[in-house]
Amino acid sequence: MAADLNNPGADAIAAKGWFKAHKWLLLRRMSQIGILLLFLLGPLAGVWIIKGNLSSSLLLETVPLTDPLLFLQILAAGFTGLTIDAVIGAAIVLAFYWLVGGRVYCSWVCPVNMVTDAADWLRRKFDIKGGARFHRHTRLWMLALVLILSAVTGSLAYELINPVSLFHRGLFFGMTLGWVVILGIFLFDLLVSKRGWCSHLCPMGAFYGLIGKFSLIRVRADARDQCNDCAECFVVCPEARILPPVLKGEQTGVPAVVLSGDCTNCGRCIDICAKDVFHFGTRFGDSSNPAAAKIGDKPSAVNQ
């Protein structure tokens, strides 16, 4: 029986149970909400585990964390007097996302992802089709524009409209503009373009995608010979164009690992697949030896 692509996941739930068919989605939501709560603990409860926001913060009063894109804007704007903490903070964040996958920021950290995921779910629920299309490199142009505007204006131009920064300010200070921007993104994704903001326009997504090209942890499809072409992974994947080369790569020599920087490592393809085609692993490993490529597994586990 063909899968219901407007309501994917039924086969996975039947094969693995509801929890395993939503495991990575639930963990992502816990991560996104947990990070927000950590920032709120200080102002609301006086427990200062982390101070600041996702652009610039201090962890445990000691470890500086700086968004590398903010750091690049500072450099482009020609600001002098950069502190060593800002440099160290940007290096720490850059190293972390190089390891786990640049666009992990988009799916596991960014609170706007919850808004765009909700819009995508509603598009499927109400069978909203079509919408505006963008060139695949549009968000790279947006990234370049952000840096050019910072250089020309001598200011952190993007931070004035950055929805992540505005979201945080809205939580702390009730700024109306933040909620207006978030609502605008939600309606844009719902009515104008499928996953329009995150997949096509967001300059932060573009920046972290460049880092993600070289990251260690990847989604692998070592069991791609088990794929039954149900296409449910294409429905839930925020960057569905990255999947066909990997799934059909046996004929073309493409390795069974998603190497595209556009992948957000969200894990929804893992959740949704009743055949367990996908799993998290590294960019290295023998595609003929699935267990050897999995994080934490040993080759001896094969065929057990």
N, C-alpha and C positions, 0 to 999 in steps of 0.2 A: 504494500500500500504506500502511495506517495506521501511524503512528509508534508505537513501543513506549514508552508513557509511564512504564513502570517502569525503562526503560533508555534515556533520551533521549540524542540526540547522534549516532546512527548516520548520519542523513542529512547532518548537518553535516560529519562526518568524511569521508564519501564525496565531498562537494562541495568541501571546503576543505582536507582533510588533517587529521591528528590534532592537530598543533601549533596550527593556526589555530582549530580547534574547542575548544581549551583554553587559548588564549593569555592571556586575562584572568584565568582561574583560576590559571594558573601564576604570573603576575606578582603576583597577590594573595598567594599562598603565599610567594613570595620576599620580598615586603614584610613580611608578618607575622613570618616566621622571621628575616629580616634585622634587624628592629627589636629582637626579643628578643636576638639575638646582640650587637647594639650595646650593650645594657644589660649583657650578661654579660662583654663584653671587659674592662671595668675590673676587676671582682673576680677574674676567672680569668686574665687575661693582663697586667693592669696598664696597659692602653691605655684611657684615660678619654676616649673621644669624647663620651659622654653619661653623666651621673651622675644617680642617682635612679630613678624609675619613671615609669609612664605618668600618674600623678597629678601629680607635680611633679618636674622635672628641670632640669639645666643642660647645655646643648649647648656643647661646645668651651670649657668653663670661662667662657663669656661670656654666651650667650643663655639667659635663663630661659624655661621652658615650664611652664605651669600649666593643669591641666584646669579649664575654666570651671565645670563642675558642682561640683568640689571648692571652687572659689572662692565659688560661691553658697552652699554649705554653711557655709563659714567666715563669710560675712556673716550668714546666717540664725542661726547659733549665737551671734552677737554677739561674736565674738572681736575684740579690739582689737589694735593694733600691727601691722597688715598692712604688709609691706614693699613698697617700690616695685617690687622684682623680681617679687613675686607678682602685682601689678596688671599690669605689663608682660607677664609670661608668659601670663596669661589673655587679654590683648588680642591677643597674637601668635597663640595657638592659635585663638581665636575668628575672627580675620581669615582664617587659613588655611582653616578648614573652611567659612567663608562662601564662599570662592572655589571650592573643589574639590567642595563638597557635604558637608553636615554628617555624613551617615551613612556617608561614606567611612571615618570612624573605625571603624564597625562591621565593614566588610568588608575593609579594607586594613590596619588597625592592631590591632584588638582580638584577642588570642590566643584568646579564648573562641569566636570565630567558627569556628575550625578544629574545635573540639569539636562545635558545633551543626551544622556542615556534615556532619561524619561521621555524626551521628545521623540527619540527613535522608537521607543516602545509604543508610544501613542500612534506614531505613523503606521506601525504594523497593525495595531489594534483596530484602527479605523480605515486601514487599507488606503492610506494617502500615498498616491503615486507621483512620480515625476518631480519636477522642480528645477531650479537653476543649476547649471553645470559650470564647473570651473576647470581651468587648466591645472594639471596635476602639480605644477610648480608654483601656483599662486601664493601659497603660504611662504615660500622662499622669497618671493618678491616682497611680500609683506614684511618679512624679517629684514630684508635689505632696506625697505622704506623706513622701518623703525630706527635703524642705525643712521641712515642719512638724515632723518628729521632731528635726531639727537645732535648730530654734528652741525647741522645748519642752525638750529635754534639754541644750541648750547644748554639744552635741558633734557631731563629724562622724559622725553615726549610720550612714550608709550605708557608710562606709569600713571599718566592722567586719565587713561581710559582702560587700563589693564583690568579685565573683569575679575581676575583672581584677587588683585589688590583691593578693588572696590568691594568685592564680596566680604573680605576680612573687615574692611572699614565699616561696612553695613552691619556686620555682626556686633562690632564693638561700639559703634557710635550711632547706628541707625541712620546712616546716610542714604537719603532717598535715591540719589543717582546710582548707587550700587545696585539696588534692586531693579531700577529701570533698565540698566544694562543687562543684568541677568535675565530679566523677562524678555528683553529684546532678542537675546541669543536663543532662548527657548522657543520663541515664536518663529524666529528665522529657521531654526532646525526643523521645527514642526511643519511649517507651511511653505517655506521658500526653497530649502535645499536639504536633502538628507545628509545628516552629519556635516552640515555646511561649515560650522565654525571650527570644530576640532580638526576635521580632515582636510579642510581647504583654505582656511583663512588665518588661523591662530599663529602668530609669529613665534610664540613659545614652543608650540608643537613642532614648528620647522626647526628651531634651534636644537631641541632635544632629539629630533629625528636625525640630525647630523651626527650627534654624539652616538646615537643608537646604531649607526652603521658599523661601529667597531666594538660593540659591547660583547661581553663574554656569555651571559645567560640569554638563551634563545628558546623560542618555541620550535620543537622538532616534530617531524611527521615520519618517524622511522617505521611505523606500521601502515604506511600509505597504501600498501597492497591490499589492505583490508577495507579501503574506502569504497562505499557503495553508491557514491554520487548522489547522496540525498540533498546536498547543497545547503544544509542548515548552517554549516560553519560560515558560508558566505553571507548569510542573512545577519548573523550576530557580529561578525567581524567588522570593526570600525574602518578597516583598510582592506576590504575584501580582495582588491586586485593583487595583493601580495601572495594569496594562497594558491592559485592555479599552477604557477611554475613549480611550486614545491610538491603539490599533490600529483602532478603529472610528470614529474621530473625523471622518472625511470626511463622514459622514452627519449628524453633530451639530454640526460646526463646532469640535470640540476640536483644538487645534494638535498637530502631530506631534512633540511633545516632552513628556517626563515631567517635570512640574512638581511632583509630590507630594514633600513632605519625607520621606516614608517610603522613597523609593528610596535604596538603599545604593550606587549606582554601582558595583556589583560586576562588571558586564560579562558576566554569564553569559548574558543574553538575546542579547548580541552573538555570543558563542561558539557558542551552541546553534542559531542560526538559519542554515539552509542557504540561505536566500534573501537574506541580508544586509539584512534589514529595518531592523536597529538599528545605531547607531554612536554614539560619543561626540561631542558638539558643545557648543554653548552654548544658553542659554535663548532666544537671539535667532536670527534667520535666517528665510529664506523656505522653507517646507516644500516648495515646488514646485521648489526648487533644492538638492538634497541636498548636492552638493559644496560649495556656498557656506556651508553650516551646519557643516561638519566642521572640527574643530580643525586648523589648519595648511594647509587647502586653499583654493584660490582659485576663484571662479566660473568662470574660463576652463577649469577641468578638466572641466566638465560635458560629457557626450556625446563625450568624447575616447576 
